[in-house]
Amino acid sequence: MKRTAALFLLSAGLAALVWAQRAGDLPPALVWDKLKGACPASLDWSSLRGNVVVVSFGDEDVFPNDIAEWNELPDKFQTEPVVFLRVVSGSEFLLDQALKGAAYRGCVLLDSGEANRRNFKIRALFGALVVDRFGYIAGYSGADGDDEQAILRTLNREKETGLLEQPRQVRPGVKPEAEPTPSYDVHISPSEPGELRWQGFPRAGSYLIRNQPLKLIIVDLWDTSPERIVFPQNLDPGNYDVTADLPEPDNDLVRDLLREAVERWFGLHVEKEMRTAPVFVLTAVQPSPQLRPSSEKEGIMTGGDENSMIGTNRTMKDIASILEQQTGAPVIDETRIEGNFSYSVSSNLRGPDAAFDFARQLGLRLEPAERSIEMLVVRK
């Protein structure tokens, strides 16, 4: 995507930004007390992949005339790969009586505790949630939305489906028109040649990146070391400026908004996955005078360069993370040593060789291995 400038204006109630599952997210797992109606063999999202899945929520009792209304939409897609799911939390007795009068041509999930509504982070009634053939949330229909056309467009993989990015969020006891709607601006634009590089939080609720590559932007916003990120080969190679400013000092919310904006602007989907990967495991060999328990009064500090490594009041997991930056591969702490430590080592070596030397001086050892670890996967 090439532009000279871009502006993302994300306007929504604070509750919506914090609670909503947005389009492009992986839907959470479905749960239920009982299944009724025409249900697939499995309701695992991986098993449903290849179908457009329409999930409707209800928190009231079901009556016979409701079943007839439920069937109006499934009747239009009997020959299409569309699965209709109804999540209800009312009386099971009334639901059974209604289904005796007219069979639903979809699947009914009885969720008496409303766990699905909480898992999907739905706080207000809306038309339906639509999941595309790839298993991602395509969007939400409004209370009076044209579900048929939205489903057809999702089936045809059209970019504009007419679905909402997130469900309408209404706090209990507050009318939608009375809900405050502060604006949150995220700006993304290509950097000017020779622009000074900078990144960080200038103040609470504000964020600034200047002249940084997309890879480093992702590392910073997702707070993950590059050794634990899988990047696509065709990742945008340019440098960019990213800024955000909120009317309230909430750095976590700023980071969430920035992540969403970066994914949308660059056409990315970022998620965590467990993968088996080559790693180095850090184990303990023998006590070292260069590694000592920290006192309670010592502050937390990490420093050094390619030839030195110093720190105070750090855990073994922290030390493993620092060594990870030099080995170029994930480092897993398997020392089984608890507590916080201070340390100071130096070496004439560089890169991975220096990391092995640092570990040796601290009475530790780095050994190659394979482990199942959580990785951040970036997809175009």
VENNOR-V364801 format. One record per residue. N is the residue number from 1. RES is the residue in three letters. PSI is psi in whole degrees, 0 to 359 (* if undefined). OMEGA is omega in whole degrees, 0 to 359 (* if undefined). BURIAL is 1 if it has 9 or more other C-alpha atoms within 8 Angstrom, else 0. Layout:
n:N res:RES psi:PSI omega:OMEGA burial:BURIAL
n:N res:RES psi:PSI omega:OMEGA burial:BURIAL
This chain:
n:1 res:MET psi:119 omega:182 burial:0
n:2 res:LYS psi:124 omega:176 burial:0
n:3 res:ARG psi:156 omega:175 burial:0
n:4 res:THR psi:337 omega:178 burial:0
n:5 res:ALA psi:155 omega:178 burial:0
n:6 res:ALA psi:145 omega:179 burial:0
n:7 res:LEU psi:123 omega:175 burial:0
n:8 res:PHE psi:114 omega:176 burial:1
n:9 res:LEU psi:108 omega:182 burial:0
n:10 res:LEU psi:105 omega:183 burial:0
n:11 res:SER psi:119 omega:179 burial:0
n:12 res:ALA psi:163 omega:173 burial:1
n:13 res:GLY psi:149 omega:180 burial:1
n:14 res:LEU psi:321 omega:180 burial:0
n:15 res:ALA psi:321 omega:181 burial:1
n:16 res:ALA psi:318 omega:182 burial:1
n:17 res:LEU psi:324 omega:183 burial:0
n:18 res:VAL psi:324 omega:192 burial:0
n:19 res:TRP psi:334 omega:193 burial:0
n:20 res:ALA psi:141 omega:165 burial:1
n:21 res:GLN psi:123 omega:189 burial:1
n:22 res:ARG psi:165 omega:175 burial:1
n:23 res:ALA psi:138 omega:182 burial:1
n:24 res:GLY psi:347 omega:177 burial:1
n:25 res:ASP psi:154 omega:169 burial:0
n:26 res:LEU psi:129 omega:180 burial:0
n:27 res:PRO psi:146 omega:176 burial:1
n:28 res:PRO psi:164 omega:182 burial:0
n:29 res:ALA psi:145 omega:176 burial:0
n:30 res:LEU psi:142 omega:176 burial:0
n:31 res:VAL psi:157 omega:182 burial:0
n:32 res:TRP psi:160 omega:172 burial:1
n:33 res:ASP psi:315 omega:180 burial:0
n:34 res:LYS psi:155 omega:175 burial:0
n:35 res:LEU psi:141 omega:179 burial:1
n:36 res:LYS psi:155 omega:179 burial:1
n:37 res:GLY psi:203 omega:183 burial:1
n:38 res:ALA psi:87 omega:185 burial:1
n:39 res:CYS psi:145 omega:173 burial:1
n:40 res:PRO psi:165 omega:180 burial:0
n:41 res:ALA psi:330 omega:179 burial:0
n:42 res:SER psi:142 omega:176 burial:0
n:43 res:LEU psi:22 omega:172 burial:0
n:44 res:ASP psi:137 omega:186 burial:0
n:45 res:TRP psi:326 omega:178 burial:0
n:46 res:SER psi:326 omega:179 burial:0
n:47 res:SER psi:330 omega:181 burial:0
n:48 res:LEU psi:351 omega:183 burial:1
n:49 res:ARG psi:142 omega:185 burial:1
n:50 res:GLY psi:343 omega:176 burial:1
n:51 res:ASN psi:150 omega:165 burial:1
n:52 res:VAL psi:127 omega:184 burial:1
n:53 res:VAL psi:128 omega:179 burial:1
n:54 res:VAL psi:118 omega:183 burial:1
n:55 res:VAL psi:121 omega:177 burial:1
n:56 res:SER psi:138 omega:182 burial:1
n:57 res:PHE psi:147 omega:175 burial:1
n:58 res:GLY psi:146 omega:180 burial:1
n:59 res:ASP psi:23 omega:178 burial:0
n:60 res:GLU psi:169 omega:178 burial:0
n:61 res:ASP psi:151 omega:183 burial:1
n:62 res:VAL psi:135 omega:180 burial:1
n:63 res:PHE psi:161 omega:185 burial:1
n:64 res:PRO psi:319 omega:181 burial:1
n:65 res:ASN psi:339 omega:176 burial:0
n:66 res:ASP psi:321 omega:182 burial:1
n:67 res:ILE psi:318 omega:179 burial:1
n:68 res:ALA psi:319 omega:178 burial:1
n:69 res:GLU psi:322 omega:178 burial:0
n:70 res:TRP psi:323 omega:187 burial:1
n:71 res:ASN psi:347 omega:183 burial:1
n:72 res:GLU psi:317 omega:181 burial:0
n:73 res:LEU psi:312 omega:178 burial:0
n:74 res:PRO psi:328 omega:180 burial:1
n:75 res:ASP psi:334 omega:182 burial:0
n:76 res:LYS psi:351 omega:184 burial:0
n:77 res:PHE psi:30 omega:184 burial:1
n:78 res:GLN psi:332 omega:181 burial:0
n:79 res:THR psi:7 omega:183 burial:0
n:80 res:GLU psi:155 omega:178 burial:0
n:81 res:PRO psi:70 omega:179 burial:0
n:82 res:VAL psi:130 omega:179 burial:1
n:83 res:VAL psi:128 omega:181 burial:1
n:84 res:PHE psi:126 omega:179 burial:1
n:85 res:LEU psi:133 omega:176 burial:1
n:86 res:ARG psi:122 omega:177 burial:1
n:87 res:VAL psi:116 omega:182 burial:1
n:88 res:VAL psi:153 omega:182 burial:1
n:89 res:SER psi:16 omega:180 burial:1
n:90 res:GLY psi:206 omega:183 burial:1
n:91 res:SER psi:127 omega:177 burial:0
n:92 res:GLU psi:324 omega:180 burial:0
n:93 res:PHE psi:311 omega:180 burial:0
n:94 res:LEU psi:324 omega:177 burial:1
n:95 res:LEU psi:314 omega:180 burial:1
n:96 res:ASP psi:318 omega:180 burial:0
n:97 res:GLN psi:320 omega:179 burial:1
n:98 res:ALA psi:319 omega:181 burial:1
n:99 res:LEU psi:336 omega:175 burial:1
n:100 res:LYS psi:326 omega:181 burial:0
n:101 res:GLY psi:329 omega:181 burial:0
n:102 res:ALA psi:118 omega:181 burial:1
n:103 res:ALA psi:136 omega:178 burial:0
n:104 res:TYR psi:131 omega:181 burial:1
n:105 res:ARG psi:42 omega:175 burial:1
n:106 res:GLY psi:195 omega:182 burial:1
n:107 res:CYS psi:136 omega:179 burial:1
n:108 res:VAL psi:126 omega:177 burial:1
n:109 res:LEU psi:115 omega:177 burial:1
n:110 res:LEU psi:114 omega:183 burial:1
n:111 res:ASP psi:84 omega:187 burial:1
n:112 res:SER psi:332 omega:182 burial:1
n:113 res:GLY psi:4 omega:181 burial:0
n:114 res:GLU psi:35 omega:180 burial:1
n:115 res:ALA psi:323 omega:180 burial:1
n:116 res:ASN psi:320 omega:179 burial:1
n:117 res:ARG psi:321 omega:178 burial:1
n:118 res:ARG psi:317 omega:182 burial:1
n:119 res:ASN psi:321 omega:178 burial:1
n:120 res:PHE psi:355 omega:177 burial:1
n:121 res:LYS psi:43 omega:178 burial:1
n:122 res:ILE psi:124 omega:182 burial:1
n:123 res:ARG psi:1 omega:179 burial:1
n:124 res:ALA psi:155 omega:179 burial:1
n:125 res:LEU psi:146 omega:176 burial:1
n:126 res:PHE psi:178 omega:185 burial:1
n:127 res:GLY psi:292 omega:183 burial:1
n:128 res:ALA psi:157 omega:171 burial:1
n:129 res:LEU psi:134 omega:181 burial:1
n:130 res:VAL psi:127 omega:178 burial:1
n:131 res:VAL psi:131 omega:185 burial:1
n:132 res:ASP psi:181 omega:185 burial:1
n:133 res:ARG psi:341 omega:182 burial:1
n:134 res:PHE psi:359 omega:177 burial:0
n:135 res:GLY psi:13 omega:179 burial:1
n:136 res:TYR psi:152 omega:178 burial:1
n:137 res:ILE psi:121 omega:178 burial:1
n:138 res:ALA psi:329 omega:178 burial:1
n:139 res:GLY psi:191 omega:184 burial:1
n:140 res:TYR psi:144 omega:174 burial:1
n:141 res:SER psi:151 omega:177 burial:1
n:142 res:GLY psi:175 omega:182 burial:1
n:143 res:ALA psi:327 omega:180 burial:0
n:144 res:ASP psi:27 omega:184 burial:0
n:145 res:GLY psi:162 omega:178 burial:0
n:146 res:ASP psi:86 omega:184 burial:0
n:147 res:ASP psi:323 omega:183 burial:1
n:148 res:GLU psi:310 omega:181 burial:0
n:149 res:GLN psi:322 omega:180 burial:0
n:150 res:ALA psi:319 omega:179 burial:1
n:151 res:ILE psi:318 omega:178 burial:1
n:152 res:LEU psi:317 omega:180 burial:0
n:153 res:ARG psi:325 omega:177 burial:1
n:154 res:THR psi:320 omega:176 burial:1
n:155 res:LEU psi:320 omega:182 burial:1
n:156 res:ASN psi:3 omega:178 burial:0
n:157 res:ARG psi:35 omega:177 burial:0
n:158 res:GLU psi:146 omega:183 burial:0
n:159 res:LYS psi:317 omega:180 burial:0
n:160 res:GLU psi:108 omega:182 burial:0
n:161 res:THR psi:345 omega:185 burial:1
n:162 res:GLY psi:1 omega:179 burial:0
n:163 res:LEU psi:155 omega:177 burial:1
n:164 res:LEU psi:151 omega:178 burial:1
n:165 res:GLU psi:332 omega:181 burial:0
n:166 res:GLN psi:156 omega:180 burial:1
n:167 res:PRO psi:155 omega:175 burial:1
n:168 res:ARG psi:133 omega:183 burial:1
n:169 res:GLN psi:123 omega:180 burial:1
n:170 res:VAL psi:122 omega:177 burial:1
n:171 res:ARG psi:142 omega:180 burial:1
n:172 res:PRO psi:131 omega:176 burial:0
n:173 res:GLY psi:2 omega:180 burial:0
n:174 res:VAL psi:127 omega:179 burial:0
n:175 res:LYS psi:142 omega:182 burial:0
n:176 res:PRO psi:321 omega:182 burial:0
n:177 res:GLU psi:342 omega:180 burial:0
n:178 res:ALA psi:352 omega:182 burial:0
n:179 res:GLU psi:128 omega:178 burial:1
n:180 res:PRO psi:143 omega:181 burial:0
n:181 res:THR psi:73 omega:178 burial:0
n:182 res:PRO psi:152 omega:181 burial:1
n:183 res:SER psi:145 omega:180 burial:1
n:184 res:TYR psi:114 omega:185 burial:1
n:185 res:ASP psi:132 omega:171 burial:1
n:186 res:VAL psi:123 omega:182 burial:1
n:187 res:HIS psi:132 omega:176 burial:1
n:188 res:ILE psi:131 omega:178 burial:1
n:189 res:SER psi:151 omega:175 burial:1
n:190 res:PRO psi:146 omega:181 burial:1
n:191 res:SER psi:154 omega:173 burial:1
n:192 res:GLU psi:142 omega:179 burial:0
n:193 res:PRO psi:134 omega:178 burial:0
n:194 res:GLY psi:5 omega:180 burial:0
n:195 res:GLU psi:141 omega:180 burial:0
n:196 res:LEU psi:135 omega:180 burial:0
n:197 res:ARG psi:140 omega:179 burial:0
n:198 res:TRP psi:152 omega:173 burial:1
n:199 res:GLN psi:151 omega:177 burial:0
n:200 res:GLY psi:189 omega:178 burial:0
n:201 res:PHE psi:100 omega:179 burial:1
n:202 res:PRO psi:326 omega:177 burial:0
n:203 res:ARG psi:167 omega:181 burial:0
n:204 res:ALA psi:131 omega:180 burial:1
n:205 res:GLY psi:1 omega:182 burial:1
n:206 res:SER psi:148 omega:181 burial:1
n:207 res:TYR psi:145 omega:182 burial:1
n:208 res:LEU psi:129 omega:170 burial:1
n:209 res:ILE psi:133 omega:179 burial:1
n:210 res:ARG psi:127 omega:170 burial:1
n:211 res:ASN psi:51 omega:180 burial:1
n:212 res:GLN psi:145 omega:177 burial:1
n:213 res:PRO psi:155 omega:182 burial:1
n:214 res:LEU psi:322 omega:180 burial:1
n:215 res:LYS psi:316 omega:180 burial:0
n:216 res:LEU psi:326 omega:177 burial:0
n:217 res:ILE psi:317 omega:179 burial:1
n:218 res:ILE psi:316 omega:178 burial:1
n:219 res:VAL psi:316 omega:184 burial:1
n:220 res:ASP psi:313 omega:185 burial:0
n:221 res:LEU psi:327 omega:179 burial:1
n:222 res:TRP psi:3 omega:173 burial:0
n:223 res:ASP psi:50 omega:183 burial:0
n:224 res:THR psi:138 omega:179 burial:1
n:225 res:SER psi:146 omega:181 burial:0
n:226 res:PRO psi:337 omega:179 burial:0
n:227 res:GLU psi:345 omega:180 burial:1
n:228 res:ARG psi:23 omega:178 burial:1
n:229 res:ILE psi:134 omega:175 burial:1
n:230 res:VAL psi:111 omega:181 burial:0
n:231 res:PHE psi:148 omega:174 burial:1
n:232 res:PRO psi:154 omega:181 burial:0
n:233 res:GLN psi:332 omega:183 burial:0
n:234 res:ASN psi:33 omega:177 burial:0
n:235 res:LEU psi:138 omega:180 burial:1
n:236 res:ASP psi:125 omega:184 burial:0
n:237 res:PRO psi:356 omega:186 burial:0
n:238 res:GLY psi:170 omega:176 burial:0
n:239 res:ASN psi:146 omega:188 burial:1
n:240 res:TYR psi:158 omega:170 burial:1
n:241 res:ASP psi:136 omega:178 burial:1
n:242 res:VAL psi:125 omega:179 burial:1
n:243 res:THR psi:151 omega:176 burial:1
n:244 res:ALA psi:149 omega:180 burial:1
n:245 res:ASP psi:127 omega:180 burial:1
n:246 res:LEU psi:150 omega:177 burial:1
n:247 res:PRO psi:8 omega:177 burial:0
n:248 res:GLU psi:150 omega:185 burial:0
n:249 res:PRO psi:79 omega:181 burial:0
n:250 res:ASP psi:91 omega:183 burial:1
n:251 res:ASN psi:328 omega:179 burial:1
n:252 res:ASP psi:318 omega:178 burial:0
n:253 res:LEU psi:320 omega:176 burial:1
n:254 res:VAL psi:314 omega:181 burial:1
n:255 res:ARG psi:320 omega:178 burial:1
n:256 res:ASP psi:316 omega:179 burial:0
n:257 res:LEU psi:319 omega:179 burial:1
n:258 res:LEU psi:318 omega:178 burial:1
n:259 res:ARG psi:313 omega:180 burial:1
n:260 res:GLU psi:316 omega:182 burial:0
n:261 res:ALA psi:317 omega:179 burial:1
n:262 res:VAL psi:317 omega:178 burial:1
n:263 res:GLU psi:316 omega:183 burial:1
n:264 res:ARG psi:316 omega:186 burial:0
n:265 res:TRP psi:320 omega:183 burial:1
n:266 res:PHE psi:3 omega:179 burial:0
n:267 res:GLY psi:44 omega:184 burial:0
n:268 res:LEU psi:158 omega:168 burial:1
n:269 res:HIS psi:120 omega:185 burial:1
n:270 res:VAL psi:126 omega:180 burial:1
n:271 res:GLU psi:162 omega:179 burial:0
n:272 res:LYS psi:141 omega:178 burial:0
n:273 res:GLU psi:148 omega:172 burial:0
n:274 res:MET psi:127 omega:181 burial:0
n:275 res:ARG psi:148 omega:173 burial:0
n:276 res:THR psi:125 omega:187 burial:0
n:277 res:ALA psi:155 omega:172 burial:0
n:278 res:PRO psi:133 omega:183 burial:1
n:279 res:VAL psi:176 omega:165 burial:1
n:280 res:PHE psi:135 omega:176 burial:1
n:281 res:VAL psi:138 omega:180 burial:1
n:282 res:LEU psi:120 omega:180 burial:1
n:283 res:THR psi:162 omega:180 burial:1
n:284 res:ALA psi:140 omega:179 burial:1
n:285 res:VAL psi:298 omega:180 burial:0
n:286 res:GLN psi:154 omega:180 burial:0
n:287 res:PRO psi:146 omega:180 burial:0
n:288 res:SER psi:139 omega:177 burial:1
n:289 res:PRO psi:345 omega:179 burial:0
n:290 res:GLN psi:3 omega:177 burial:1
n:291 res:LEU psi:113 omega:184 burial:1
n:292 res:ARG psi:153 omega:177 burial:1
n:293 res:PRO psi:139 omega:180 burial:1
n:294 res:SER psi:152 omega:173 burial:1
n:295 res:SER psi:159 omega:182 burial:0
n:296 res:GLU psi:335 omega:184 burial:0
n:297 res:LYS psi:348 omega:182 burial:0
n:298 res:GLU psi:137 omega:176 burial:0
n:299 res:GLY psi:169 omega:179 burial:0
n:300 res:ILE psi:126 omega:181 burial:0
n:301 res:MET psi:143 omega:173 burial:0
n:302 res:THR psi:134 omega:180 burial:0
n:303 res:GLY psi:185 omega:179 burial:0
n:304 res:GLY psi:183 omega:177 burial:0
n:305 res:ASP psi:199 omega:183 burial:0
n:306 res:GLU psi:346 omega:180 burial:1
n:307 res:ASN psi:1 omega:181 burial:1
n:308 res:SER psi:160 omega:179 burial:1
n:309 res:MET psi:119 omega:180 burial:1
n:310 res:ILE psi:156 omega:178 burial:1
n:311 res:GLY psi:158 omega:176 burial:1
n:312 res:THR psi:144 omega:175 burial:1
n:313 res:ASN psi:45 omega:180 burial:1
n:314 res:ARG psi:148 omega:178 burial:1
n:315 res:THR psi:170 omega:176 burial:1
n:316 res:MET psi:327 omega:177 burial:1
n:317 res:LYS psi:322 omega:177 burial:0
n:318 res:ASP psi:316 omega:180 burial:0
n:319 res:ILE psi:319 omega:178 burial:1
n:320 res:ALA psi:320 omega:180 burial:1
n:321 res:SER psi:323 omega:179 burial:1
n:322 res:ILE psi:318 omega:177 burial:0
n:323 res:LEU psi:330 omega:180 burial:1
n:324 res:GLU psi:324 omega:181 burial:1
n:325 res:GLN psi:335 omega:182 burial:1
n:326 res:GLN psi:331 omega:180 burial:1
n:327 res:THR psi:335 omega:183 burial:1
n:328 res:GLY psi:13 omega:178 burial:0
n:329 res:ALA psi:156 omega:178 burial:1
n:330 res:PRO psi:139 omega:176 burial:1
n:331 res:VAL psi:125 omega:184 burial:1
n:332 res:ILE psi:127 omega:179 burial:1
n:333 res:ASP psi:113 omega:174 burial:1
n:334 res:GLU psi:30 omega:180 burial:0
n:335 res:THR psi:334 omega:185 burial:0
n:336 res:ARG psi:27 omega:178 burial:0
n:337 res:ILE psi:122 omega:180 burial:0
n:338 res:GLU psi:164 omega:176 burial:0
n:339 res:GLY psi:176 omega:180 burial:0
n:340 res:ASN psi:147 omega:188 burial:1
n:341 res:PHE psi:156 omega:170 burial:1
n:342 res:SER psi:148 omega:186 burial:1
n:343 res:TYR psi:159 omega:177 burial:1
n:344 res:SER psi:117 omega:179 burial:1
n:345 res:VAL psi:156 omega:176 burial:1
n:346 res:SER psi:161 omega:183 burial:0
n:347 res:SER psi:153 omega:174 burial:1
n:348 res:ASN psi:354 omega:181 burial:0
n:349 res:LEU psi:171 omega:180 burial:0
n:350 res:ARG psi:162 omega:175 burial:1
n:351 res:GLY psi:217 omega:181 burial:1
n:352 res:PRO psi:326 omega:179 burial:1
n:353 res:ASP psi:322 omega:178 burial:1
n:354 res:ALA psi:321 omega:180 burial:1
n:355 res:ALA psi:318 omega:178 burial:1
n:356 res:PHE psi:322 omega:180 burial:1
n:357 res:ASP psi:319 omega:178 burial:1
n:358 res:PHE psi:314 omega:180 burial:1
n:359 res:ALA psi:315 omega:181 burial:1
n:360 res:ARG psi:317 omega:181 burial:1
n:361 res:GLN psi:333 omega:179 burial:1
n:362 res:LEU psi:4 omega:181 burial:1
n:363 res:GLY psi:26 omega:181 burial:1
n:364 res:LEU psi:175 omega:180 burial:1
n:365 res:ARG psi:138 omega:173 burial:1
n:366 res:LEU psi:127 omega:180 burial:1
n:367 res:GLU psi:139 omega:179 burial:0
n:368 res:PRO psi:146 omega:180 burial:0
n:369 res:ALA psi:183 omega:172 burial:0
n:370 res:GLU psi:137 omega:179 burial:1
n:371 res:ARG psi:154 omega:172 burial:0
n:372 res:SER psi:116 omega:185 burial:0
n:373 res:ILE psi:161 omega:177 burial:0
n:374 res:GLU psi:124 omega:179 burial:1
n:375 res:MET psi:151 omega:173 burial:1
n:376 res:LEU psi:118 omega:185 burial:1
n:377 res:VAL psi:124 omega:180 burial:1
n:378 res:VAL psi:122 omega:180 burial:1
n:379 res:ARG psi:144 omega:174 burial:0
n:380 res:LYS psi:* omega:* burial:0
